Amino acid sequence: MPSPEAQNVMLHTDETFIRRTALATLAIAVMSAGSATLIHHYLEPDPYLMDLVLPPLMFLVFSFLWCWLYLRPESLQKVMRVSLITIFLGGAAFPVWTSLGQAIYLPDVTLVDRLPPMSSFPMAIIVIMFIFATPQTVITTAVVVWLVVSLPVLVYLIAHPTELWSPRGMEMALTLGPITGVVSTLVPFHRVLQQRLTSLQDERALMQILSERDSLTQLYNRRVAEEFLSTCVADAASKSGVILFDIDHFKRINDTYGHQAGDIVLVAVAMRCSQVLRKTDCLARWGGEEFFVVLQHVGAEAIERIAEELRLAIASEEIEPAGSVTASFGVSLIKSNDTIGSLLQRVDKAMYAAKTSGRNRVMTDKSLS
């Protein structure tokens, strides 16, 4: 399974994609409602009252929802819920039941003439649900839409064969019947596709974690640390620094207690140091028993203090079965004329100076003195 960090990245990516899709969908709805308003108000010779009222009302609602989502991204679920209800009521249910009532009770009115061009609305609702809802919710919505919108029209058309066999009647019957049914049957395939996409995302995140992390300590590996360091060296004005430390007498621990005990020590040291550092700091396993830290926005006093905190954290408690464990630290700040090589050379010398001075101490390179 991917780490919580990788899962957060995936969730953020998914939410961004869905939000952008929702904004695009609402923008299309705004343009469609606006176009319908212009057509019915200015181009249609004898529009019905419903055609004059519903499109501008939906134009205002969708415009408000688009602004709401743009300004408040966290309201995605509420916005899409209101949008679907608006489409269902204003674009499908209300026109259908109003037209049905007129066709049934007014002798000179036929459904094929009175019903607005909304036969595709049930399919549009189902397709939109594919993106913003779970498969179970899509199935429930499809059933409700079909029962409330499609079925009453189909029953009416069957009861009025003359209207059914007209061109408009056949188009309505096919769209609200078989075609809507075919779209609804895609729900299981949508579920399988969604599961496969999720699986691919998980695998991709896992591969990224494996390529960036040390398998034992779960710290960053040397490659990631070097990339982070390269960025800091290129921007020396950001006042960054590095800490290189090595566990004292680590070979003795392996020889005395075994390599499994050595692994336990490495994991414990990594955990203790992670608790001291900020989340924005780069802590990496540099190789073997060496660890490397890259710190941004620090001065000489701050970086020495942090190194001392790391030293104390490592030596604070015994690590069984190895007992007392200490480390020697080298510290250096990044200079404006530094290369990665010159910086590593300085901090490496400082660390070995700490070892030759008795170990379990922090030494800075001479440029910090």
N, C-alpha and C positions, 0 to 999 in steps of 0.2 A: 504493500500500500504506500502511496505517496505520503510524504511528511506533511504536517499541518501547514508549513510554509508553502509547499507546492500546491496544496489544496486551495489555500487562500488566493494564490495567483490564478488558478483555474476559475475559481468562482468569480473573481473580479473580471476576468476576460469574458466569461459567459454573460455576466450582468451587463457589461458594456455593449456587447453585441446585441443582446435582447433589447436594451434601451434604445439603441440606434435604430433597430428594426421597428420598434414601437413608434418612434418619432417619424420614421418614413411612412409607416402605415397611417398614422394620424394626418400627416401632411397630404397624403393621397385622398383621405376621407374629406379633408377640408376643401381641396380642389374639386372633388366630385360634387360635394354639396353646393359649393359656390357655383359651379357650372350649371347644375340643375336649377338653382335659383334664377340665374340669368335667363336660361332657356324658358322656364315657365312664366317668368314675369315679362319678358320682352320679346320672345320669339314665338311662343305658342299662341295661336289665335284665340282659343277659348279654353283656358286652363280650369281645372277643377279647384275648389277651395283647398282641398287637402294638398294639392301640388303647390299651391301658393304659400302654405303655412309650414309644411314639414321641412323642405329643403333649407330655407333660411334658418329655421330653428336648429337643425342639425349642423349647419355651418357654424353657428355661434357656439354650440356645445363642443364640437370637435376643435375649434380654434382655442377655446378655453382649456380643453384637455391637453392640447399640444403645448401651450404656454406653461401649464401646471407641471407637466413632465419635464420640460426643458429646465425650469427653475428648481424643481424639486425631484431629482432623479430617484430618490428613495421611495417615491410614491408610485413606482411603476405598477405594482399589482392593483392598487386602487384605481389608477387611471385606466388601465386596460379593462378592469371589471366594469367601470362606468361606460367605457367605449362600446363594449360588447352589448351591454344592456341597451344603450342608445341605438345601436344598429339593429338589434333584435326588435325593439319596440317601434322605433321610428321608421326603420327601413323595411320591416317585414310584418310583424304582428298587427300593428295598427292599420296599415294600408290593406292587408288581407281581410281582416274582420270588418272594416268599414265598407270595403267594396262588396264583400259577401252579403252584408246586411242590405245594401242598396240593391244588389242583384236579386235577392230573395223577395224583398218587400216592394220594390218598385217595378211594375210590369214592363216598362219601356227600357229598363236598364239591363245590360248583360255584363257578366263578369269579365269576359275577354276584352270588352271595350273600356270598362271602368277601372280595372286593376292596373296600377302603375307598373312600369317595367322593373319588377323586383324579383323575378323568378330566380336569379342567381344569388340573391342575398343569403339564403340558407347555406349554400355552398361556401360563400365568402366567410360566414361566421365560423363554419367548421374548419376551413383552411387557416384562419387566424388563430383558432384555438390550438391547432397543431404546434404553433410556435410558443404560445404563452401559457399552455396548460399541460397537465399530466394526461396520459392516454385515457385513464379512467374518467377524468373530467370531460375530455373530448367526446367520449362515448355517451355520457349522460347528456351533454349539451346537444349532440346530434339527435338523440331520441326526442328531447324536449322540443327542439326546433321543428323536427319532422311532424310531431303530433300537433303542435300549435299552429304551424304555418302551412306545411305541405299537405298534410292529410285533409284538412277542411276543403282546400282548393280541389284536390283530386276527387273527393266525394261529390262535390258540387258538379264538376265536369262530367263525372260518370252519370250523374242524375240528369244532365242536360247534354245529350249526345250531339245536338246541333252545334253547340259551342265547343264541345270536345273535338269534333272533326274539322273545326276551322283551323287555319294556319296558326293563329295565336294560341288556340286551345291545345293543339298538338305540341307546340313548343313549351307551353306551361306544364303539360302532363309529363313530357319527357324530362324536363329540367328538374321538376319537383319530385319526380318519381325515380326512375332508374338511374339517372345521372347522379342525383344526390345520394342514392344508395351506394353507387360505386365509390364515390368519394368517401363515404362513411366506412366502407370496408378497408380503406387504406390505413385505418387507425392501428390495427395490429402490426402492419409493416412499419408504421411510424415508430411504434414502441421498440421494435427490433433495431431499427436504424438508430434511435436515440441511445439504446444500450451499447451499440457498437461504437458510436461516436464517443460516449463516455469512457468506454474501455480504452479507446485509442488515446484520449486525453490523459487518462491515468498512466498509461504506458509511457507516453511522451514525458510527462512530469517525472516519472520514476527514472527514466533514462537520463534526464537532465540532472536529477539529484545524484545519481551514480557517477556522472561525469564530473561533478563539482565537489563531491564530498569524499573525505577519507572514510573507508569502509569500517574501520575500527572505532574511531573517536567521533565520527559524524561531524567533524569540523571541516572547513574548507580544505581542499588539497592545495598542493604547491602551485599548480597551474593557475587556479583562481586567485591565489594570493599575489602571484606575479602580475596578473592582469590588473588587479586592484592597485598594486604598487606602481605599475606603469602609469596609470591614470594620475596618481598623486604626484609622481615625479614630473609629469608633463605640466602639472598645475602647482608648482612649488609655492605660489603665493597663497595657497589655501592653508598653509602652516600645518603640514602633516608630519608625522614621525613614525618610527618603527621600533619594535622591541623584538629581540631574538633571545630565546632562552632555551637552556638545555638541562634535562634532568641529571642531577649529580649522581655519579657512580651507577648509572643505569645498567651497564654490563655486569656489574657485581650482583645486581638484583636478578637479572636473568640467569646468571651462573649459579646463584645460591638457591633461588626459589623456583626457577623454571620460567619459560617464556610465557606461560599462561599468567603467572603473577606479574610479569612485565606488562602484559596487555591490560591487566586490571589497573596498574599504576597509570598507564597512559590515559585510559578512559577517565579515571578519577581526576587526574590533573586537568584534562580537557573540560570536565564538568565544573570544577572549582573556578577555573579561569573564565569560563563563559558567564558565570554568575557575577563576576566582578566587572566585566566589560559592558559597554553599551551595545545595543542591537545594531547600530550603524558601524561599529568597529569590525574589522576583519581579523578573525582569529583562525589560524590555519596550522595544520600539522605540516611542518617544513620538510621533515624526513627523519625516520628513526625516532629518537627521543627529543628532537628539536621542534620547537614551536615558534611561530612567527605572528606578530601582531602589527597591523597597520592602523594608525589612529589619525583621524582628520581633526583639524581645528584644535590643535594643542600647542602649548608652549613648552619650554624646557622644564619648568617646575612641574607642570601638569603631567607630562609624560614620565618623569622620574617618580612622581607620586603614584601613578597608575602601576608602573613596574614594581614598585615596592608593595603595593596592595596585592598584586599577583603573587609575588614571592611569599608574602605572609599567608595568603590563601592556600598555597600549595603545602606549606609547612605547618599549617594550623593543626592538623590532626594526622595521626598515623594512618597509613593505608595498608590494611592487612592483605596478604601476609608479609609484605615487605617492611612494615614498620614505618619509621620516620623517613620522609621523602623531602628532598630540597631541590632547588634549581638555581642556576646561575644566569644572570640577565645582562644583556648588552642593550644600550639605548642610544638612539641617534635621531636627530631632526633632519628633514629633507631640506637641502640647500638649493638655491636658484640655479647653480651650475652643476647640480648632481646628475649622474647617470645611475641606472639601477646597479651597475657594477661597482661604482665608487661608494654608493650608499651601503650596499651589502658588505663591502670590504671593511668599512668603518664600524658597522654594528657588530660584525663578526669578531673584529679585534677587541671591541669592548667586552663582548661576552667571554672571550678567552682570557681577558684580563681579570674578569670576575672569578674565573676558575683558578687561575694561578695565584690569586690573592686570598684563596682560602675557600672558595665556593659559597653558595647560599647567600649571594649578595647581588646588588645592582651596580653596574659600572656604566658610565656614560663615555661617549667618545670625547676626545679632547676639545672638539669644537664647541661643546656645550659648557665647558668650564668658564 
